[in-house]
Amino acid sequence: MRHIAGIAVAVPDGELQIVPRQVCAINLPAGH
């Protein structure tokens, strides 16, 4: 389901945030 709206990223608080794949690609290193 995450591939539909975005990618679920685990935050320090332990919660899940749905972020755009574009933002994820910028913040996360390639190959993730």
C-alpha positions in Angstrom: 0.0 0.0 0.0 3.0 2.2 0.6 3.9 2.2 -3.1 0.5 3.9 -3.8 0.6 7.0 -1.6 4.3 7.1 -0.9 6.9 5.4 1.3 6.4 4.8 5.0 9.5 6.1 6.8 10.1 5.3 10.4 10.7 8.4 12.4 12.5 8.7 15.8 9.1 8.8 17.5 8.4 5.4 16.1 5.5 6.7 14.0 5.1 6.2 10.3 5.0 9.1 7.9 3.9 8.9 4.3 6.2 11.0 2.2 6.3 11.5 -1.6 8.7 9.2 -3.4 10.5 12.3 -4.8 11.3 13.6 -1.3 12.3 10.1 -0.3 14.7 9.8 -3.2 16.3 13.1 -2.2 16.5 12.3 1.5 17.4 8.7 1.3 20.6 7.4 -0.3 20.4 5.6 -3.6 20.1 1.9 -3.3 17.8 2.0 -0.3 
